[in-house]
Amino acid sequence: VSSPAVAGCAKKLFVIGGGIEDDVCTNVVQCFDPETDSWNLRANLPIAKNCISAASLNQMIYVCGGLTPNIFCYDPNTDVWMNVAQMDYKVENCGMSVCNSKVFILGGRGTQGDALDTICCFDPEKGICQSPEKMSRPISHHGCVTIHCHNKARSGVLSSGAT
């Protein structure tokens, strides 16, 4: 599987969606339990997509990307997916990070294949997306990490093509 979303939640590792062949995506969710050293299948993502991202917050997994505006939420305890919000734009290969109980979706690629400088802040408690200021430069294919609630996008492809 290429370009799936991966997230740790509820002491397990989840591999979500991805590409299985050229132009063929999957919605399969695989779950690894380190306590039993075993993999099992969970409820499928509502749509088959690759180039997606995931982040965990409050025992839930949030997924976006795949050139859709949707933000999906997965509850590992009930094995249920929900479409919880829509962004104002479609994105793939974006970064996701959590800060101050909000999910941040950073950069990625748009429908024309261009790197984006966008930031989407999703508040799960209110169910709304907001777009704060844009990043200083477009970025895609990057990873994000939260350090003391300061989101940092690292690596990836900049709009100039430099890495």
C-alpha positions in Angstrom: 0.0 0.0 0.0 1.4 3.4 -0.9 0.5 6.8 0.6 -1.9 5.6 3.3 -2.6 7.6 6.5 -1.0 6.2 9.7 -1.9 7.1 13.2 -1.5 5.7 16.7 -4.5 5.7 18.9 -5.9 3.7 21.9 -2.5 1.9 22.2 -2.8 0.6 18.6 -1.4 1.6 15.2 -3.8 2.2 12.3 -2.9 2.1 8.6 -5.8 3.7 6.7 -6.5 3.6 3.0 -3.8 4.1 0.4 -3.0 3.1 -3.2 -2.7 -0.6 -4.1 -2.0 -0.2 -7.8 -1.8 2.6 -10.4 -5.1 4.6 -10.1 -6.6 2.0 -7.6 -7.1 3.1 -4.0 -8.4 1.2 -1.0 -10.6 2.1 2.0 -9.3 -0.7 4.1 -8.2 0.0 7.7 -5.6 -2.2 9.2 -5.0 -2.2 13.0 -1.8 -3.5 14.7 -2.1 -4.4 18.4 1.4 -4.5 19.9 0.0 -6.3 23.0 -1.1 -9.3 20.9 1.5 -8.7 18.1 -1.3 -9.1 15.6 -3.0 -7.3 12.8 -6.8 -7.1 12.2 -9.2 -5.3 9.9 -11.4 -2.5 11.2 -14.4 -0.6 9.6 -13.5 0.7 6.2 -12.8 4.4 5.6 -16.0 5.8 3.9 -14.2 6.4 0.7 -11.2 4.7 -1.0 -8.4 7.2 -1.1 -4.6 7.5 -1.1 -2.4 10.6 -0.4 -4.3 11.0 2.9 -3.1 12.1 6.3 -4.2 11.3 9.9 -3.9 12.7 13.4 -5.1 11.5 16.8 -6.9 13.6 19.4 -8.9 12.5 22.4 -8.9 8.8 21.5 -10.3 9.6 18.0 -8.5 9.6 14.6 -9.0 12.4 12.1 -8.3 11.8 8.4 -8.3 14.1 5.4 -6.8 14.4 2.0 -7.1 12.3 -1.2 -8.3 15.4 -3.1 -11.5 15.7 -1.1 -12.6 18.5 1.2 -13.8 16.0 3.8 -12.6 15.5 7.3 -13.4 12.1 8.7 -13.3 11.0 12.3 -12.9 7.4 13.4 -13.7 6.1 16.9 -11.6 3.0 17.6 -13.8 2.0 20.6 -17.0 1.8 18.5 -15.3 1.0 15.1 -17.4 3.8 13.4 -16.4 6.5 10.9 -18.1 9.9 10.6 -17.8 12.7 8.2 -17.4 15.6 10.7 -16.5 18.6 8.5 -15.6 19.9 5.1 -12.8 22.3 4.3 -13.2 25.1 1.7 -10.9 23.3 -0.7 -9.7 19.8 -1.8 -6.3 18.7 -0.7 -3.9 15.7 -0.8 -0.4 15.0 0.6 -1.0 17.5 3.4 0.4 17.4 6.9 -1.7 17.1 10.0 -0.9 17.9 13.6 -2.8 18.5 16.9 -2.4 21.6 19.1 -4.6 23.1 21.8 -7.3 20.4 21.2 -7.6 21.3 17.5 -6.5 19.5 14.4 -4.3 21.5 12.0 -4.2 20.6 8.3 -1.1 22.2 6.7 -0.2 22.6 3.0 -0.5 19.7 0.6 -1.4 19.7 -3.1 -4.5 21.1 -4.7 -6.6 20.0 -7.6 -4.1 21.4 -10.1 -1.2 19.6 -8.5 0.2 22.8 -7.1 1.7 22.9 -3.6 -0.5 24.9 -1.1 0.4 27.4 1.6 -3.0 26.9 3.3 -3.7 26.1 7.0 -7.0 24.7 8.1 -7.8 24.6 11.8 -10.6 22.1 12.7 -12.1 22.4 16.1 -13.8 19.0 16.9 -15.7 20.4 19.9 -17.4 23.1 17.7 -17.3 21.1 14.4 -16.0 24.0 12.4 -13.0 24.7 10.2 -11.2 28.0 10.2 -8.4 29.2 8.0 -5.9 31.3 9.9 -3.0 33.1 8.1 -1.3 31.2 5.3 2.1 29.7 5.6 5.1 31.7 4.3 5.6 29.3 1.4 3.7 26.4 -0.2 4.7 22.9 0.9 3.5 19.3 0.2 4.5 15.7 0.9 5.7 16.7 4.4 5.4 15.5 7.9 4.2 17.5 10.9 4.9 17.2 14.6 3.6 19.2 17.5 6.2 20.5 20.0 4.8 22.3 23.0 1.8 23.2 20.8 3.8 24.9 18.1 3.1 23.2 14.8 6.2 22.7 12.6 6.1 21.4 9.0 9.3 19.7 8.1 10.8 18.2 5.0 8.6 17.6 1.9 8.5 19.4 -1.4 8.5 23.1 -1.6 6.8 25.0 -4.4 10.2 25.6 -6.0 10.8 21.9 -6.2 13.6 22.1 -3.6 13.4 19.6 -0.7 
